[in-house]
Amino acid sequence: MKKLLTITLAFCTFVVAMACGSNEPEVDGTTGATEQTGSDEGTAKGKMLVVYFSRADENWQVGYVERGNTAIMVDYIKELADVEVFEIVPEVAYPAAYNECISYVNDIEIPQNLRPAYKSDISNLSDYETVFIGGPIWWGRPPMLFRTFFEKHPELDGKTIIPFGTHGGSGVGSYATLIKEYFHNATVLESLGIAGVSIRDASSRQTVENWLKKLGVDKQSTAINNVRTRSVDNSVSYSLNGMRSNGQRGIQIRNGNKYIKQ
């Protein structure tokens, strides 16, 4: 009997270890942030767009809000990176009460494999090389609204895509999975998910800034890369606005290299 108990305990320990293996996203204890390495190698480049959906009203552990959790995350991205923004707005709003909303999604939208319609659409998606795509996580997956959007926009295939979003503890890895399901030739870079309950904290803004810097798409990194392409004259220094430097202090670019002018 004692031997059987020992074997049983060892097996349970093995199962738990497998469930908590290295494939799970690392969770930040302060912000609930989860970062998952993208499935592809590559870098963000060119003109950038943020496509997102966000739901206001009652949110889990947040209460009633006028601006949804993911919209707050998009505000950080807009502030810290040179992006344009397109919001997916459903034609029929989801229920305002949290329990009613998740019941509708779980009992109707997902089982019936619905494709919810959205109001206006974007007509110049082909103009962008890099697209951030994000929203909330409902029942462990992106809202079905994204399937509607993806099926309308096959031109996303071949682009660089950066998933992001807000969640209640599950992370946002399912966005990358859904993107790959639709767009086999897309380059999917590292995603970032932040717990909705902490998205309004200053620490979450810092987390977004660190993520954008890691991707090389924050405003300073973008400015440096843009100026580097112009700094072909070894004897001339340029400021980050692309103009020739007249000796002022700050970050300068010469011959493609960055240095600080004191």
PASEBA-1860 file (N, C-alpha, C; in nm, 3 decimals):
! residues 262
1> MKKLLTIT> 0.084/-0.121/0.000/0.000/0.000/0.000/0.086/0.125/0.000 ~ 0.193/0.123/0.086/0.282/0.239/0.093/0.355/0.258/-0.038 ~ 0.394/0.147/-0.102/0.462/0.155/-0.230/0.370/0.215/-0.336 ~ 0.243/0.174/-0.335/0.146/0.227/-0.432/0.127/0.377/-0.413 ~ 0.122/0.422/-0.287/0.106/0.564/-0.258/0.225/0.644/-0.309 ~ 0.346/0.589/-0.291/0.468/0.655/-0.338/0.466/0.672/-0.489 ~ 0.426/0.568/-0.560/0.420/0.573/-0.707/0.318/0.676/-0.753 ~ 0.203/0.677/-0.683/0.097/0.772/-0.719/0.142/0.915/-0.702
9> LAFCTFVV> 0.209/0.943/-0.589/0.258/1.078/-0.564/0.362/1.119/-0.666 ~ 0.449/1.026/-0.703/0.552/1.056/-0.804/0.489/1.089/-0.938 ~ 0.384/1.016/-0.973/0.317/1.041/-1.100/0.250/1.179/-1.101 ~ 0.185/1.214/-0.989/0.119/1.345/-0.980/0.220/1.457/-0.990 ~ 0.337/1.438/-0.927/0.443/1.539/-0.934/0.489/1.558/-1.077 ~ 0.501/1.448/-1.152/0.542/1.454/-1.292/0.441/1.531/-1.376 ~ 0.311/1.503/-1.352/0.205/1.570/-1.428/0.208/1.720/-1.403 ~ 0.221/1.760/-1.276/0.226/1.902/-1.242/0.347/1.968/-1.306
17> AMACGSNE> 0.460/1.900/-1.304/0.582/1.956/-1.365/0.563/1.977/-1.514 ~ 0.498/1.882/-1.580/0.474/1.896/-1.724/0.381/2.013/-1.752 ~ 0.280/2.031/-1.667/0.184/2.139/-1.687/0.248/2.275/-1.670 ~ 0.353/2.284/-1.591/0.420/2.411/-1.563/0.552/2.421/-1.635 ~ 0.563/2.355/-1.748/0.689/2.350/-1.820/0.725/2.481/-1.887 ~ 0.836/2.479/-1.962/0.893/2.600/-2.018/0.809/2.662/-2.129 ~ 0.708/2.589/-2.180/0.624/2.645/-2.285/0.526/2.747/-2.231 ~ 0.508/2.753/-2.099/0.417/2.849/-2.040/0.482/2.986/-2.037
25> PEVDGTTG> 0.404/3.093/-2.060/0.462/3.228/-2.054/0.504/3.263/-1.913 ~ 0.610/3.339/-1.900/0.654/3.386/-1.769/0.566/3.503/-1.727 ~ 0.513/3.497/-1.606/0.417/3.596/-1.559/0.484/3.689/-1.459 ~ 0.472/3.819/-1.484/0.525/3.920/-1.392/0.428/3.934/-1.275 ~ 0.480/3.926/-1.153/0.395/3.928/-1.036/0.329/4.061/-1.009 ~ 0.383/4.170/-1.064/0.328/4.303/-1.039/0.219/4.339/-1.138 ~ 0.246/4.322/-1.265/0.152/4.365/-1.369/0.072/4.250/-1.429 ~ 0.108/4.125/-1.398/0.045/4.013/-1.466/0.089/4.004/-1.610
33> ATEQTGSD> 0.201/4.072/-1.644/0.248/4.075/-1.782/0.303/3.940/-1.823 ~ 0.272/3.899/-1.945/0.326/3.777/-2.001/0.391/3.809/-2.135 ~ 0.515/3.769/-2.150/0.584/3.786/-2.277/0.613/3.648/-2.335 ~ 0.579/3.630/-2.461/0.605/3.504/-2.527/0.681/3.529/-2.656 ~ 0.792/3.459/-2.672/0.872/3.475/-2.791/0.791/3.438/-2.914 ~ 0.800/3.522/-3.015/0.730/3.493/-3.139/0.783/3.367/-3.203 ~ 0.701/3.307/-3.287/0.741/3.182/-3.350/0.839/3.205/-3.465 ~ 0.861/3.333/-3.500/0.945/3.363/-3.615/1.059/3.457/-3.578
41> EGTAKGKM> 1.165/3.450/-3.658/1.273/3.547/-3.649/1.240/3.665/-3.738 ~ 1.280/3.783/-3.696/1.255/3.901/-3.779/1.249/4.025/-3.693 ~ 1.232/4.138/-3.758/1.223/4.265/-3.688/1.107/4.346/-3.745 ~ 1.052/4.431/-3.660/0.948/4.523/-3.707/1.011/4.627/-3.797 ~ 0.939/4.667/-3.899/0.997/4.763/-3.993/0.886/4.838/-4.065 ~ 0.925/4.950/-4.126/0.833/5.024/-4.210/0.720/5.092/-4.134 ~ 0.619/5.130/-4.206/0.503/5.198/-4.151/0.424/5.100/-4.062 ~ 0.382/5.149/-3.945/0.321/5.059/-3.846/0.177/5.099/-3.815
49> LVVYFSRA> 0.094/4.995/-3.795/-0.047/5.013/-3.765/-0.083/4.928/-3.644 ~ -0.172/4.982/-3.560/-0.229/4.905/-3.449/-0.375/4.876/-3.483 ~ -0.411/4.749/-3.485/-0.550/4.706/-3.502/-0.594/4.644/-3.370 ~ -0.705/4.696/-3.314/-0.744/4.642/-3.183/-0.895/4.647/-3.164 ~ -0.940/4.563/-3.070/-1.077/4.568/-3.019/-1.068/4.578/-2.868 ~ -1.153/4.661/-2.809/-1.155/4.676/-2.664/-1.299/4.696/-2.618 ~ -1.332/4.635/-2.507/-1.468/4.647/-2.453/-1.465/4.725/-2.322 ~ -1.545/4.830/-2.316/-1.558/4.910/-2.194/-1.660/4.843/-2.101
57> DENWQVGY> -1.738/4.920/-2.028/-1.840/4.869/-1.936/-1.776/4.786/-1.823 ~ -1.842/4.683/-1.777/-1.790/4.608/-1.662/-1.685/4.508/-1.706 ~ -1.568/4.515/-1.643/-1.459/4.421/-1.670/-1.422/4.347/-1.543 ~ -1.370/4.228/-1.560/-1.339/4.141/-1.446/-1.237/4.205/-1.354 ~ -1.270/4.214/-1.225/-1.185/4.269/-1.119/-1.151/4.417/-1.139 ~ -1.217/4.482/-1.235/-1.191/4.623/-1.263/-1.315/4.707/-1.234 ~ -1.432/4.650/-1.260/-1.556/4.724/-1.244/-1.594/4.793/-1.374 ~ -1.685/4.887/-1.365/-1.732/4.958/-1.484/-1.630/5.066/-1.523
65> VERGNTAI> -1.593/5.067/-1.650/-1.496/5.165/-1.700/-1.547/5.223/-1.831 ~ -1.512/5.348/-1.857/-1.552/5.413/-1.981/-1.461/5.375/-2.097 ~ -1.340/5.335/-2.063/-1.242/5.296/-2.165/-1.191/5.157/-2.131 ~ -1.199/5.066/-2.228/-1.164/4.927/-2.203/-1.017/4.907/-2.171 ~ -0.986/4.789/-2.116/-0.849/4.758/-2.075/-0.751/4.762/-2.192 ~ -0.787/4.699/-2.303/-0.696/4.697/-2.417/-0.678/4.836/-2.476 ~ -0.782/4.919/-2.471/-0.770/5.056/-2.521/-0.665/5.133/-2.442 ~ -0.656/5.108/-2.313/-0.554/5.173/-2.230/-0.415/5.129/-2.276
73> MVDYIKEL> -0.399/5.001/-2.308/-0.271/4.950/-2.357/-0.236/5.013/-2.491 ~ -0.335/5.032/-2.576/-0.313/5.098/-2.705/-0.269/5.243/-2.683 ~ -0.325/5.309/-2.583/-0.283/5.446/-2.552/-0.133/5.452/-2.523 ~ -0.083/5.353/-2.450/0.061/5.349/-2.421/0.142/5.330/-2.549 ~ 0.096/5.239/-2.635/0.168/5.213/-2.760/0.171/5.338/-2.847 ~ 0.057/5.408/-2.857/0.050/5.532/-2.935/0.145/5.637/-2.881 ~ 0.154/5.646/-2.751/0.242/5.745/-2.689/0.389/5.715/-2.714 ~ 0.424/5.587/-2.716/0.564/5.547/-2.714/0.619/5.505/-2.850
81> ADVEVFEI> 0.532/5.485/-2.949/0.577/5.442/-3.081/0.503/5.522/-3.188 ~ 0.566/5.534/-3.304/0.505/5.605/-3.417/0.412/5.509/-3.493 ~ 0.289/5.504/-3.450/0.191/5.411/-3.509/0.064/5.485/-3.545 ~ -0.009/5.428/-3.639/-0.146/5.470/-3.665/-0.239/5.362/-3.609 ~ -0.363/5.398/-3.585/-0.452/5.309/-3.510/-0.584/5.288/-3.583 ~ -0.629/5.162/-3.585/-0.763/5.128/-3.633/-0.833/5.045/-3.526 ~ -0.949/5.092/-3.482/-1.026/5.020/-3.381/-1.138/4.940/-3.447 ~ -1.148/4.814/-3.413/-1.259/4.730/-3.458/-1.377/4.753/-3.363
89> VPEVAYPA> -1.485/4.807/-3.416/-1.603/4.838/-3.334/-1.718/4.749/-3.379 ~ -1.767/4.660/-3.294/-1.875/4.570/-3.335/-2.004/4.647/-3.365 ~ -2.078/4.598/-3.463/-2.206/4.662/-3.496/-2.304/4.650/-3.380 ~ -2.304/4.537/-3.315/-2.391/4.515/-3.198/-2.300/4.506/-3.076 ~ -2.318/4.599/-2.984/-2.232/4.603/-2.865/-2.255/4.478/-2.778 ~ -2.149/4.433/-2.714/-2.161/4.321/-2.621/-2.233/4.369/-2.494 ~ -2.297/4.277/-2.421/-2.365/4.317/-2.297/-2.272/4.392/-2.203 ~ -2.326/4.493/-2.136/-2.244/4.576/-2.048/-2.201/4.503/-1.922
97> AYNECISY> -2.288/4.419/-1.867/-2.256/4.345/-1.746/-2.159/4.232/-1.779 ~ -2.057/4.215/-1.697/-1.951/4.118/-1.725/-2.005/3.975/-1.739 ~ -2.087/3.930/-1.642/-2.136/3.792/-1.646/-2.225/3.767/-1.767 ~ -2.305/3.866/-1.804/-2.389/3.851/-1.923/-2.304/3.842/-2.049 ~ -2.196/3.921/-2.052/-2.109/3.921/-2.169/-2.042/3.785/-2.188 ~ -1.981/3.734/-2.081/-1.908/3.608/-2.096/-2.003/3.490/-2.119 ~ -2.125/3.500/-2.065/-2.224/3.395/-2.091/-2.263/3.394/-2.238 ~ -2.284/3.513/-2.295/-2.318/3.522/-2.437/-2.206/3.464/-2.523
105> VNDIEIPQ> -2.082/3.502/-2.491/-1.968/3.454/-2.570/-1.955/3.303/-2.560 ~ -1.969/3.248/-2.438/-1.946/3.106/-2.417/-2.063/3.020/-2.462 ~ -2.185/3.072/-2.450/-2.303/2.992/-2.481/-2.352/3.008/-2.624 ~ -2.319/3.121/-2.688/-2.373/3.149/-2.821/-2.263/3.172/-2.925 ~ -2.179/3.272/-2.900/-2.085/3.313/-3.004/-1.985/3.204/-3.041 ~ -1.924/3.141/-2.940/-1.824/3.037/-2.969/-1.888/2.908/-3.021 ~ -1.990/2.852/-2.953/-2.049/2.727/-3.002/-2.107/2.738/-3.143 ~ -2.163/2.855/-3.175/-2.222/2.873/-3.307/-2.121/2.923/-3.411
113> NLRPAYKS> -1.997/2.938/-3.368/-1.889/2.979/-3.459/-1.928/3.105/-3.537 ~ -1.981/3.204/-3.464/-2.031/3.326/-3.527/-1.919/3.414/-3.579 ~ -1.955/3.499/-3.674/-1.864/3.601/-3.725/-1.931/3.738/-3.704 ~ -1.912/3.798/-3.586/-1.978/3.925/-3.558/-1.935/4.034/-3.656 ~ -2.031/4.112/-3.701/-1.999/4.222/-3.794/-1.942/4.340/-3.717 ~ -1.860/4.419/-3.785/-1.810/4.542/-3.724/-1.840/4.659/-3.814 ~ -1.836/4.780/-3.758/-1.889/4.899/-3.825/-1.807/4.941/-3.946 ~ -1.708/5.021/-3.928/-1.629/5.068/-4.043/-1.511/4.976/-4.064
121> DISNLSDY> -1.451/4.984/-4.184/-1.336/4.897/-4.214/-1.220/4.983/-4.260 ~ -1.103/4.923/-4.266/-0.983/4.993/-4.311/-0.956/4.953/-4.456 ~ -0.927/5.052/-4.539/-0.912/5.026/-4.683/-0.766/5.028/-4.729 ~ -0.673/5.071/-4.644/-0.533/5.084/-4.687/-0.438/4.998/-4.606 ~ -0.485/4.881/-4.567/-0.402/4.792/-4.486/-0.272/4.755/-4.557 ~ -0.275/4.752/-4.689/-0.157/4.716/-4.766/-0.045/4.819/-4.753 ~ -0.075/4.938/-4.701/0.025/5.043/-4.687/0.122/5.016/-4.571 ~ 0.085/4.922/-4.484/0.163/4.901/-4.361/0.244/4.772/-4.370
129> ETVFIGGP> 0.368/4.780/-4.322/0.454/4.661/-4.319/0.443/4.586/-4.188 ~ 0.422/4.660/-4.080/0.413/4.599/-3.947/0.278/4.632/-3.886 ~ 0.209/4.530/-3.833/0.077/4.549/-3.776/0.071/4.487/-3.636 ~ 0.043/4.570/-3.536/0.011/4.521/-3.402/-0.134/4.478/-3.403 ~ -0.163/4.361/-3.347/-0.301/4.312/-3.342/-0.330/4.267/-3.199 ~ -0.436/4.323/-3.139/-0.462/4.285/-3.002/-0.602/4.315/-2.952 ~ -0.633/4.256/-2.838/-0.763/4.274/-2.774/-0.766/4.195/-2.644 ~ -0.884/4.174/-2.592/-0.897/4.094/-2.469/-0.889/3.944/-2.500
137> IWWGRPPM> -0.880/3.866/-2.394/-0.889/3.721/-2.404/-1.019/3.677/-2.336 ~ -1.105/3.609/-2.411/-1.231/3.560/-2.357/-1.233/3.408/-2.368 ~ -1.248/3.343/-2.254/-1.250/3.197/-2.250/-1.125/3.138/-2.317 ~ -1.012/3.201/-2.289/-0.885/3.147/-2.336/-0.855/3.171/-2.482 ~ -0.929/3.262/-2.546/-0.909/3.283/-2.690/-0.946/3.428/-2.726 ~ -0.900/3.475/-2.842/-0.943/3.608/-2.888/-1.092/3.607/-2.921 ~ -1.160/3.720/-2.910/-1.300/3.727/-2.950/-1.319/3.687/-3.096 ~ -1.436/3.631/-3.128/-1.464/3.587/-3.264/-1.461/3.702/-3.363
145> LFRTFFEK> -1.472/3.823/-3.314/-1.464/3.943/-3.398/-1.335/3.945/-3.481 ~ -1.228/3.889/-3.427/-1.101/3.887/-3.501/-1.106/3.791/-3.619 ~ -1.183/3.685/-3.608/-1.198/3.596/-3.724/-1.270/3.670/-3.837 ~ -1.368/3.751/-3.801/-1.436/3.833/-3.902/-1.336/3.923/-3.972 ~ -1.253/3.990/-3.894/-1.155/4.084/-3.950/-1.052/4.011/-4.035 ~ -1.000/3.901/-3.986/-0.897/3.828/-4.060/-0.951/3.776/-4.193 ~ -1.073/3.728/-4.193/-1.130/3.674/-4.317/-1.157/3.782/-4.420 ~ -1.171/3.906/-4.375/-1.189/4.018/-4.467/-1.056/4.073/-4.517
153> HPELDGKT> -0.947/4.037/-4.452/-0.819/4.099/-4.486/-0.707/3.996/-4.507 ~ -0.716/3.922/-4.618/-0.609/3.826/-4.649/-0.476/3.895/-4.676 ~ -0.477/4.028/-4.701/-0.352/4.099/-4.727/-0.261/4.107/-4.605 ~ -0.309/4.061/-4.489/-0.222/4.053/-4.371/-0.115/3.945/-4.389 ~ -0.141/3.850/-4.475/-0.043/3.744/-4.498/0.085/3.804/-4.557 ~ 0.198/3.767/-4.500/0.325/3.819/-4.546/0.375/3.940/-4.468 ~ 0.290/3.996/-4.384/0.331/4.112/-4.305/0.398/4.068/-4.174 ~ 0.463/4.164/-4.108/0.515/4.142/-3.974/0.404/4.177/-3.876
161> IIPFGTHG> 0.367/4.083/-3.790/0.255/4.102/-3.698/0.303/4.086/-3.554 ~ 0.257/4.178/-3.468/0.296/4.177/-3.326/0.169/4.164/-3.243 ~ 0.146/4.049/-3.180/0.025/4.032/-3.098/0.041/4.099/-2.961 ~ -0.072/4.144/-2.907/-0.073/4.201/-2.772/-0.214/4.193/-2.717 ~ -0.230/4.225/-2.589/-0.365/4.228/-2.536/-0.369/4.226/-2.385 ~ -0.491/4.220/-2.332/-0.512/4.215/-2.188/-0.587/4.086/-2.155 ~ -0.568/4.039/-2.033/-0.621/3.907/-1.997/-0.647/3.900/-1.847 ~ -0.704/3.788/-1.807/-0.732/3.765/-1.665/-0.641/3.662/-1.603
169> GSGVGSYA> -0.532/3.627/-1.670/-0.436/3.531/-1.616/-0.387/3.429/-1.716 ~ -0.447/3.424/-1.833/-0.414/3.320/-1.931/-0.305/3.360/-2.028 ~ -0.265/3.489/-2.030/-0.171/3.535/-2.131/-0.241/3.553/-2.265 ~ -0.166/3.595/-2.366/-0.227/3.624/-2.496/-0.166/3.540/-2.609 ~ -0.106/3.427/-2.574/-0.045/3.341/-2.674/-0.142/3.292/-2.779 ~ -0.272/3.286/-2.745/-0.371/3.238/-2.842/-0.389/3.335/-2.958 ~ -0.348/3.462/-2.943/-0.353/3.554/-3.057/-0.253/3.510/-3.164 ~ -0.131/3.476/-3.123/-0.031/3.429/-3.219/-0.079/3.302/-3.288
177> TLIKEYFH> -0.142/3.213/-3.213/-0.193/3.089/-3.271/-0.299/3.117/-3.377 ~ -0.391/3.209/-3.346/-0.497/3.242/-3.442/-0.440/3.311/-3.565 ~ -0.345/3.400/-3.545/-0.282/3.470/-3.658/-0.215/3.370/-3.751 ~ -0.143/3.274/-3.694/-0.075/3.173/-3.776/-0.175/3.081/-3.847 ~ -0.291/3.062/-3.785/-0.394/2.979/-3.848/-0.441/3.042/-3.979 ~ -0.450/3.174/-3.981/-0.500/3.244/-4.099/-0.389/3.287/-4.195 ~ -0.274/3.324/-4.141/-0.171/3.386/-4.224/-0.038/3.309/-4.210 ~ -0.023/3.209/-4.293/0.092/3.118/-4.282/0.224/3.188/-4.315
185> NATVLESL> 0.218/3.293/-4.394/0.341/3.360/-4.437/0.373/3.485/-4.355 ~ 0.294/3.510/-4.251/0.321/3.626/-4.166/0.439/3.598/-4.075 ~ 0.514/3.703/-4.043/0.620/3.694/-3.944/0.563/3.743/-3.811 ~ 0.551/3.652/-3.714/0.489/3.685/-3.586/0.598/3.706/-3.481 ~ 0.605/3.828/-3.428/0.708/3.862/-3.331/0.656/3.846/-3.188 ~ 0.741/3.880/-3.093/0.710/3.858/-2.951/0.584/3.934/-2.908 ~ 0.497/3.862/-2.839/0.372/3.922/-2.792/0.388/3.974/-2.650 ~ 0.294/4.059/-2.612/0.288/4.107/-2.474/0.143/4.106/-2.428
193> GIAGVSIR> 0.119/4.044/-2.314/-0.012/4.049/-2.250/0.001/4.106/-2.110 ~ -0.094/4.185/-2.070/-0.094/4.244/-1.936/-0.230/4.219/-1.873 ~ -0.231/4.184/-1.745/-0.356/4.160/-1.674/-0.440/4.287/-1.674 ~ -0.569/4.272/-1.707/-0.657/4.387/-1.712/-0.665/4.462/-1.581 ~ -0.655/4.389/-1.471/-0.667/4.452/-1.340/-0.554/4.549/-1.310 ~ -0.440/4.535/-1.379/-0.324/4.621/-1.351/-0.286/4.712/-1.468 ~ -0.364/4.710/-1.577/-0.323/4.783/-1.697/-0.316/4.934/-1.673 ~ -0.389/4.986/-1.577/-0.388/5.130/-1.551/-0.276/5.174/-1.457
201> DASSRQTV> -0.196/5.080/-1.410/-0.084/5.111/-1.320/0.035/5.164/-1.400 ~ 0.115/5.250/-1.336/0.235/5.304/-1.402/0.331/5.193/-1.441 ~ 0.334/5.084/-1.364/0.425/4.973/-1.395/0.389/4.908/-1.528 ~ 0.261/4.910/-1.565/0.220/4.850/-1.693/0.267/4.936/-1.810 ~ 0.261/5.068/-1.795/0.313/5.154/-1.900/0.461/5.128/-1.921 ~ 0.536/5.110/-1.811/0.678/5.082/-1.821/0.703/4.948/-1.890 ~ 0.618/4.851/-1.859/0.629/4.720/-1.923/0.611/4.731/-2.074 ~ 0.513/4.810/-2.117/0.490/4.831/-2.260/0.610/4.900/-2.323
209> ENWLKKLG> 0.665/5.000/-2.254/0.782/5.071/-2.307/0.900/4.976/-2.324 ~ 0.924/4.892/-2.224/1.036/4.797/-2.232/1.017/4.700/-2.348 ~ 0.895/4.656/-2.368/0.863/4.563/-2.478/0.887/4.627/-2.614 ~ 0.841/4.752/-2.629/0.861/4.823/-2.756/1.010/4.846/-2.783 ~ 1.086/4.877/-2.679/1.231/4.895/-2.696/1.296/4.764/-2.738 ~ 1.252/4.656/-2.679/1.306/4.523/-2.713/1.279/4.490/-2.860 ~ 1.163/4.531/-2.908/1.127/4.509/-3.048/1.193/4.609/-3.141 ~ 1.247/4.719/-3.081/1.312/4.823/-3.162/1.215/4.914/-3.233
217> VDKQSTAI> 1.094/4.931/-3.177/0.993/5.013/-3.244/0.951/5.133/-3.160 ~ 1.016/5.157/-3.045/0.987/5.279/-2.971/1.034/5.399/-3.052 ~ 0.988/5.518/-3.017/1.014/5.635/-3.100/1.163/5.665/-3.115 ~ 1.240/5.646/-3.008/1.384/5.675/-3.018/1.453/5.576/-3.110 ~ 1.422/5.448/-3.096/1.485/5.346/-3.182/1.448/5.369/-3.328 ~ 1.321/5.403/-3.352/1.277/5.427/-3.489/1.348/5.548/-3.549 ~ 1.361/5.654/-3.469/1.430/5.774/-3.517/1.575/5.744/-3.550 ~ 1.642/5.668/-3.465/1.782/5.633/-3.489/1.797/5.553/-3.617
225> NNVRTRSV> 1.709/5.454/-3.636/1.717/5.371/-3.756/1.692/5.452/-3.883 ~ 1.596/5.546/-3.874/1.568/5.629/-3.990/1.686/5.718/-4.027 ~ 1.751/5.776/-3.926/1.863/5.865/-3.953/1.984/5.787/-4.000 ~ 2.001/5.665/-3.950/2.115/5.583/-3.992/2.117/5.563/-4.143 ~ 1.999/5.552/-4.202/1.994/5.531/-4.346/2.039/5.655/-4.423 ~ 2.040/5.771/-4.357/2.080/5.895/-4.423/2.226/5.931/-4.399 ~ 2.286/5.873/-4.294/2.419/5.919/-4.253/2.528/5.853/-4.337 ~ 2.532/5.894/-4.462/2.628/5.835/-4.556/2.758/5.915/-4.562
233> DNSVSYSL> 2.758/6.038/-4.512/2.877/6.123/-4.512/2.948/6.107/-4.378 ~ 3.067/6.044/-4.379/3.138/6.015/-4.255/3.173/6.139/-4.175 ~ 3.179/6.254/-4.239/3.222/6.376/-4.170/3.106/6.456/-4.112 ~ 2.983/6.407/-4.132/2.866/6.484/-4.089/2.789/6.406/-3.982 ~ 2.745/6.478/-3.877/2.660/6.420/-3.773/2.517/6.468/-3.794 ~ 2.421/6.381/-3.755/2.280/6.413/-3.771/2.211/6.399/-3.636 ~ 2.112/6.485/-3.611/2.028/6.469/-3.494/1.914/6.375/-3.529 ~ 1.833/6.337/-3.429/1.731/6.236/-3.453/1.617/6.284/-3.542
241> NGMRSNGQ> 1.609/6.414/-3.567/1.506/6.462/-3.660/1.552/6.455/-3.805 ~ 1.673/6.401/-3.827/1.723/6.383/-3.962/1.799/6.504/-4.016 ~ 1.807/6.611/-3.938/1.877/6.730/-3.982/2.025/6.722/-3.943 ~ 2.111/6.791/-4.020/2.253/6.795/-3.986/2.271/6.864/-3.852 ~ 2.356/6.807/-3.770/2.380/6.863/-3.637/2.469/6.986/-3.646 ~ 2.436/7.085/-3.565/2.522/7.205/-3.557/2.599/7.209/-3.427 ~ 2.618/7.091/-3.367/2.696/7.083/-3.245/2.615/7.081/-3.117 ~ 2.480/7.076/-3.129/2.398/7.076/-3.009/2.414/6.946/-2.932
249> RGIQIRNG> 2.380/6.950/-2.804/2.390/6.831/-2.720/2.276/6.732/-2.752 ~ 2.301/6.607/-2.715/2.198/6.504/-2.733/2.249/6.388/-2.816 ~ 2.156/6.301/-2.857/2.191/6.183/-2.936/2.222/6.225/-3.080 ~ 2.335/6.181/-3.130/2.377/6.213/-3.267/2.408/6.083/-3.342 ~ 2.396/6.089/-3.473/2.428/5.975/-3.559/2.536/6.019/-3.657 ~ 2.644/5.941/-3.664/2.748/5.965/-3.764/2.792/5.832/-3.821 ~ 2.793/5.823/-3.953/2.834/5.701/-4.021/2.757/5.579/-3.971 ~ 2.630/5.600/-3.942/2.545/5.489/-3.899/2.557/5.453/-3.754
257> NKYIKQ> 2.644/5.521/-3.678/2.665/5.487/-3.538/2.606/5.595/-3.447 ~ 2.552/5.553/-3.333/2.491/5.645/-3.237/2.594/5.684/-3.131 ~ 2.594/5.813/-3.094/2.674/5.856/-2.981/2.605/5.973/-2.914 ~ 2.648/6.004/-2.792/2.589/6.111/-2.714/2.680/6.233/-2.718 ~ 2.627/6.347/-2.761/2.700/6.474/-2.762/2.672/6.544/-2.630 ~ 2.775/6.560/-2.545/2.761/6.623/-2.414/2.773/6.775/-2.424
END
